Amino acid sequence: MNMKEENARSSAIPHLAELAEFRYQLRTFLSFSEAASEACGIAAQQYQLMQVIAATPEGRPATISHLAERMILRHNSAVELVDRVEKAGMVRRRNDEQDLRRSLVELTPEGKKILQQLVTQHVQYLKTHGEEIARTLRTLQPASQTEKAKDLDGRR
């Protein structure tokens, strides 16, 4: 199959180009995030963990189970990640006074400092590139709304 036939074939798949562009933009953002994290001396996954801890809603404890759920990790993987970040001095564990079987995870002052640096860098990136990402996503939304309406009409 030549290149022209290949392009014609892929253009027959609805939304393929928009999805490919959106995925590219997401990967570009993730690549930026990895580089920014590494420049601060941590792995991107460690930055993500600190984000989840800091963004845990008031009144909900940052337990290992909560962190695993929000990061889409298995419990033992979340434990290992917290161990690494704790050894690096960015988080600490403390016993949950209401349930002694669990530990709560919180940021240390050093963890808060690094998190603030990275959040600032990520927000700046999104100020520069966010509209492009949003524009690509919006190209998919009208199609999604139309498809939903068709699905609803078909079910009646």
Backbone bond lengths (Angstrom), bond angles and torsions (degrees), N, CA, C in turn:
res aa  C-N    CA-C-N  psi(-1)  N-CA   C-N-CA  omega(-1)  CA-C   N-CA-C  phi
1 M - - - 1.448 - - 1.530 107.64 -
2 N 1.341 116.41 129.99 1.458 118.93 179.83 1.530 110.66 -84.29
3 M 1.336 115.79 173.65 1.465 121.40 -175.40 1.522 111.94 -62.17
4 K 1.329 117.60 -38.44 1.461 121.05 -179.11 1.531 110.47 -63.73
5 E 1.340 115.90 -44.51 1.465 119.96 178.40 1.533 110.83 -64.76
6 E 1.326 115.57 -38.93 1.472 120.51 179.03 1.528 110.40 -61.53
7 N 1.338 117.71 -46.20 1.465 121.74 179.20 1.528 111.51 -64.13
8 A 1.328 117.20 -41.26 1.464 120.72 179.48 1.526 110.03 -64.25
9 R 1.313 115.64 -38.49 1.462 120.13 -179.76 1.531 111.21 -66.49
10 S 1.341 117.46 -44.40 1.464 119.78 -178.62 1.519 111.60 -70.64
11 S 1.337 118.15 -28.88 1.464 119.53 179.22 1.529 111.40 -73.20
12 A 1.340 116.83 -13.81 1.462 120.08 177.64 1.533 111.51 -78.31
13 I 1.320 116.87 -11.99 1.465 120.95 178.96 1.524 107.67 -90.27
14 P 1.326 117.52 115.40 1.465 120.19 -177.73 1.531 112.23 -58.80
15 H 1.313 116.18 135.97 1.471 125.11 173.43 1.521 114.41 70.06
16 L 1.332 118.49 4.20 1.460 120.32 -176.76 1.522 111.65 -60.02
17 A 1.308 117.89 -48.42 1.465 120.92 -177.14 1.525 111.12 -62.25
18 E 1.330 116.84 -41.62 1.465 120.37 -179.73 1.526 111.08 -66.74
19 L 1.326 116.38 -42.08 1.466 119.67 178.07 1.523 111.27 -65.10
20 A 1.323 116.56 -40.61 1.463 120.39 178.50 1.527 110.40 -63.16
21 E 1.316 117.08 -42.04 1.465 120.92 178.70 1.525 110.85 -65.96
22 F 1.330 117.28 -43.00 1.461 120.95 178.87 1.529 110.33 -61.97
23 R 1.321 116.45 -44.05 1.467 120.14 178.64 1.525 110.86 -62.37
24 Y 1.323 116.87 -40.36 1.468 120.73 177.37 1.529 110.30 -60.31
25 Q 1.323 116.75 -44.73 1.461 120.30 -179.53 1.528 111.38 -65.66
26 L 1.324 117.65 -39.05 1.465 120.60 175.82 1.526 111.06 -62.97
27 R 1.323 116.36 -44.74 1.470 120.58 179.53 1.525 110.46 -64.13
28 T 1.336 116.79 -37.29 1.461 119.99 177.54 1.527 110.07 -63.30
29 F 1.335 116.76 -43.25 1.464 120.68 177.50 1.527 110.46 -62.69
30 L 1.324 117.37 -45.00 1.461 120.56 179.86 1.524 111.52 -63.82
31 S 1.320 116.99 -37.18 1.461 121.12 176.79 1.528 110.28 -63.73
32 F 1.339 116.19 -43.87 1.462 120.46 175.21 1.527 109.79 -58.43
33 S 1.326 117.17 -46.45 1.460 122.44 -177.47 1.530 111.23 -61.06
34 E 1.319 116.43 -42.20 1.463 120.40 178.16 1.520 110.80 -62.72
35 A 1.338 116.92 -45.01 1.466 120.93 -179.73 1.530 111.26 -65.44
36 A 1.325 117.38 -41.92 1.468 121.13 179.34 1.526 110.27 -64.05
37 S 1.321 116.70 -42.05 1.468 120.86 179.04 1.522 110.54 -63.06
38 E 1.323 115.84 -47.47 1.460 120.06 -179.77 1.521 111.38 -61.85
39 A 1.334 117.67 -36.13 1.468 121.07 177.89 1.530 111.34 -64.46
40 C 1.328 116.92 -25.55 1.475 122.02 176.28 1.527 111.81 -90.70
41 G 1.331 116.61 1.87 1.457 120.72 176.17 1.515 115.48 87.00
42 I 1.329 117.21 16.12 1.465 119.86 178.82 1.525 109.84 -131.29
43 A 1.321 115.45 165.55 1.466 121.25 175.52 1.525 108.98 -84.13
44 A 1.313 116.13 154.51 1.473 121.03 179.75 1.527 111.05 -57.81
45 Q 1.317 117.75 -37.23 1.464 120.68 -179.68 1.535 110.83 -66.36
46 Q 1.326 116.80 -32.17 1.462 120.24 176.43 1.531 110.33 -67.99
47 Y 1.325 116.56 -39.24 1.468 120.80 175.33 1.528 109.85 -62.03
48 Q 1.319 116.49 -43.73 1.465 120.23 179.59 1.527 110.90 -61.67
49 L 1.323 116.63 -40.72 1.464 120.26 177.85 1.532 110.22 -60.81
50 M 1.317 116.72 -45.92 1.467 119.91 -179.14 1.526 110.95 -64.29
51 Q 1.328 116.91 -35.99 1.470 120.33 175.35 1.527 110.74 -60.12
52 V 1.324 115.98 -47.53 1.465 120.38 -177.81 1.530 110.19 -62.40
53 I 1.327 116.77 -43.20 1.468 120.00 179.36 1.526 109.87 -60.21
54 A 1.327 116.41 -50.29 1.468 120.77 -176.54 1.522 112.36 -67.31
55 A 1.325 117.26 -29.53 1.469 121.22 -177.05 1.529 113.02 -93.08
56 T 1.325 117.13 2.38 1.463 119.71 178.05 1.522 108.66 -62.84
57 P 1.327 117.62 127.35 1.472 120.32 -176.46 1.527 112.76 -59.09
58 E 1.304 114.46 146.70 1.469 121.40 175.99 1.532 108.91 -54.26
59 G 1.312 116.05 134.58 1.455 119.71 179.10 1.519 113.80 90.41
60 R 1.314 117.40 -11.78 1.468 120.10 176.17 1.526 107.40 -110.70
61 P 1.311 118.54 120.22 1.458 119.78 -176.29 1.529 112.38 -72.33
62 A 1.317 115.25 147.07 1.463 120.84 176.81 1.528 107.78 -85.89
63 T 1.313 115.20 78.83 1.467 121.81 178.14 1.521 109.02 -87.43
64 I 1.306 115.76 165.88 1.465 120.11 176.20 1.526 109.69 -59.08
65 S 1.315 117.44 -41.24 1.472 120.60 179.77 1.522 111.20 -60.67
66 H 1.320 116.60 -43.88 1.469 120.63 178.69 1.528 110.23 -63.11
67 L 1.333 116.65 -44.88 1.463 120.53 -179.44 1.531 110.47 -62.95
68 A 1.325 116.72 -43.02 1.466 120.73 178.92 1.523 110.65 -61.26
69 E 1.320 116.30 -43.59 1.470 120.48 179.57 1.528 111.14 -61.87
70 R 1.319 116.98 -48.66 1.467 120.79 -175.73 1.526 112.64 -70.10
71 M 1.334 116.88 -26.38 1.462 119.95 -179.91 1.523 112.19 -97.16
72 I 1.326 115.63 -1.78 1.465 121.95 -178.50 1.533 109.73 56.47
73 L 1.333 113.72 55.42 1.459 122.42 178.29 1.522 109.18 -123.85
74 R 1.314 116.13 156.94 1.462 119.88 169.44 1.529 107.85 -71.62
75 H 1.309 116.09 154.39 1.466 121.50 -177.18 1.531 111.41 -54.29
76 N 1.341 116.88 -48.10 1.468 119.18 -177.77 1.531 111.96 -64.58
77 S 1.324 118.08 -32.24 1.467 120.76 176.85 1.523 110.51 -68.45
78 A 1.325 116.53 -37.63 1.467 120.32 177.44 1.527 110.23 -66.31
79 V 1.328 117.38 -39.35 1.471 121.01 177.43 1.525 109.79 -60.11
80 E 1.331 116.60 -47.16 1.467 120.98 -179.76 1.525 111.28 -62.07
81 L 1.327 116.80 -40.70 1.462 120.60 178.97 1.527 110.50 -64.47
82 V 1.319 117.26 -46.02 1.469 120.76 178.11 1.527 109.68 -61.31
83 D 1.332 117.93 -40.43 1.470 121.09 177.25 1.526 110.78 -56.07
84 R 1.339 116.49 -47.82 1.471 120.66 -178.27 1.530 111.40 -63.75
85 V 1.324 116.23 -43.73 1.465 119.95 -177.26 1.532 110.05 -71.40
86 E 1.321 116.56 -32.77 1.465 120.26 176.36 1.532 110.29 -67.11
87 K 1.331 117.30 -43.34 1.472 120.94 177.83 1.523 111.31 -61.48
88 A 1.329 116.65 -31.40 1.469 121.22 178.70 1.530 111.73 -78.85
89 G 1.332 116.87 -6.38 1.457 120.83 175.88 1.516 115.77 84.01
90 M 1.327 117.61 16.95 1.471 120.21 -176.98 1.525 113.48 -99.44
91 V 1.331 117.17 -19.09 1.468 121.00 174.97 1.521 108.19 -136.22
92 R 1.312 114.85 163.58 1.467 120.44 172.71 1.520 108.00 -139.32
93 R 1.320 113.82 153.56 1.464 120.57 176.00 1.523 108.11 -103.20
94 R 1.309 114.45 147.62 1.465 119.70 170.99 1.521 107.23 -140.84
95 N 1.303 115.68 154.10 1.464 120.18 179.82 1.519 110.08 -69.63
96 D 1.315 114.95 141.04 1.463 121.34 174.80 1.527 107.02 -78.09
97 E 1.316 116.17 117.96 1.469 120.25 -177.36 1.528 112.36 -66.00
98 Q 1.333 118.09 -25.89 1.462 120.76 -179.52 1.525 113.11 -88.90
99 D 1.321 116.64 -20.28 1.462 120.69 179.56 1.522 107.17 -145.90
100 L 1.314 116.36 95.66 1.464 121.41 -173.58 1.527 113.42 -66.10
101 R 1.322 117.31 -9.75 1.469 120.08 178.19 1.518 111.98 -76.63
102 R 1.323 117.52 -17.55 1.462 118.57 -175.88 1.523 111.91 -118.38
103 S 1.323 112.48 156.56 1.458 121.18 176.28 1.515 108.80 -107.77
104 L 1.312 114.92 147.82 1.461 121.13 173.55 1.522 107.28 -105.68
105 V 1.302 116.13 144.20 1.459 121.18 -178.03 1.519 107.82 -113.06
106 E 1.336 115.62 133.36 1.461 120.08 179.12 1.519 109.47 -138.42
107 L 1.312 115.33 156.86 1.459 120.83 178.80 1.522 110.34 -75.98
108 T 1.319 115.12 145.70 1.460 120.91 170.99 1.532 107.51 -87.98
109 P 1.326 118.18 169.01 1.470 118.92 174.94 1.536 112.35 -55.44
110 E 1.323 117.59 -39.01 1.472 120.52 178.10 1.528 110.64 -65.28
111 G 1.323 116.90 -41.35 1.460 120.73 177.22 1.518 111.50 -62.04
112 K 1.326 116.71 -42.00 1.470 120.90 178.25 1.526 111.17 -62.96
113 K 1.326 116.36 -39.29 1.471 121.14 179.93 1.532 110.89 -63.46
114 I 1.319 116.22 -47.95 1.472 120.50 179.60 1.523 110.28 -65.47
115 L 1.323 116.62 -42.32 1.463 120.18 179.05 1.525 110.52 -59.41
116 Q 1.314 117.79 -44.76 1.467 120.97 -179.97 1.524 111.31 -60.68
117 Q 1.326 117.27 -42.50 1.470 120.99 177.71 1.524 110.81 -59.39
118 L 1.320 115.53 -46.89 1.461 119.81 -176.91 1.523 112.08 -70.18
119 V 1.313 117.74 -38.82 1.468 120.02 177.44 1.522 109.26 -61.21
120 T 1.327 117.18 -43.96 1.469 121.05 179.00 1.527 110.51 -59.05
121 Q 1.323 117.07 -44.87 1.468 120.92 179.94 1.527 111.49 -65.01
122 H 1.316 117.04 -41.36 1.467 120.66 -179.33 1.531 111.25 -67.90
123 V 1.313 116.82 -40.53 1.470 119.72 177.78 1.524 109.54 -63.64
124 Q 1.320 117.24 -40.59 1.466 120.19 178.48 1.531 110.39 -62.82
125 Y 1.317 117.12 -42.21 1.464 120.75 177.30 1.524 110.04 -58.32
126 L 1.322 115.94 -46.67 1.465 119.63 -177.79 1.523 112.17 -69.34
127 K 1.326 118.05 -29.32 1.466 119.93 174.49 1.522 110.03 -64.08
128 T 1.319 116.07 -34.33 1.464 121.29 -179.30 1.525 112.16 -82.30
129 H 1.334 117.71 -40.54 1.467 121.70 -172.44 1.527 114.79 -113.02
130 G 1.302 117.58 -7.36 1.463 120.98 -173.55 1.511 114.81 -61.65
131 E 1.322 116.91 -38.13 1.466 119.23 -178.48 1.527 110.88 -65.16
132 E 1.314 116.31 -37.31 1.468 120.17 177.88 1.534 110.39 -63.73
133 I 1.315 116.44 -42.29 1.466 120.97 177.72 1.527 109.83 -64.07
134 A 1.322 116.56 -46.26 1.473 121.01 -179.27 1.526 111.05 -63.20
135 R 1.327 117.09 -39.35 1.465 120.74 -179.69 1.532 110.13 -62.34
136 T 1.311 116.41 -43.92 1.462 119.76 178.51 1.522 110.58 -63.63
137 L 1.308 117.16 -42.41 1.463 120.73 178.69 1.522 110.93 -63.29
138 R 1.327 116.76 -39.85 1.472 119.76 178.95 1.524 111.91 -63.42
139 T 1.321 118.45 -29.59 1.471 119.49 178.47 1.521 110.81 -64.77
140 L 1.314 116.97 -23.61 1.465 120.82 178.88 1.522 112.43 -88.62
141 Q 1.303 118.56 -25.36 1.458 121.16 -175.69 1.521 114.21 -66.62
142 P 1.325 120.17 -47.69 1.472 117.37 179.86 1.526 111.84 -58.19
143 A 1.319 115.83 -39.84 1.461 119.05 178.43 1.526 109.75 -63.16
144 S 1.313 116.49 -40.27 1.459 119.97 179.50 1.518 110.93 -63.68
145 Q 1.328 117.59 -41.74 1.462 121.27 179.48 1.530 110.64 -64.29
146 T 1.328 116.49 -42.08 1.460 120.93 178.72 1.528 110.12 -63.00
147 E 1.335 115.94 -43.50 1.460 119.74 179.94 1.525 111.07 -64.81
148 K 1.325 117.75 -38.66 1.468 120.65 177.04 1.520 110.50 -60.99
149 A 1.332 115.73 -44.33 1.464 119.99 -179.44 1.529 110.05 -62.58
150 K 1.339 116.89 -41.69 1.461 120.15 178.67 1.524 110.54 -63.95
151 D 1.342 116.22 -42.16 1.464 119.98 178.79 1.522 110.87 -61.30
152 L 1.322 116.61 -43.44 1.463 120.19 179.75 1.523 111.04 -64.53
153 D 1.338 116.67 -41.33 1.467 120.04 178.22 1.525 110.65 -63.09
154 G 1.322 116.94 -37.88 1.456 120.99 -179.05 1.514 113.33 -69.61
155 R 1.327 117.75 -23.92 1.466 121.88 -178.50 1.518 112.57 -85.19
156 R 1.306 117.28 -16.47 1.474 120.21 -176.48 1.485 112.38 -77.49
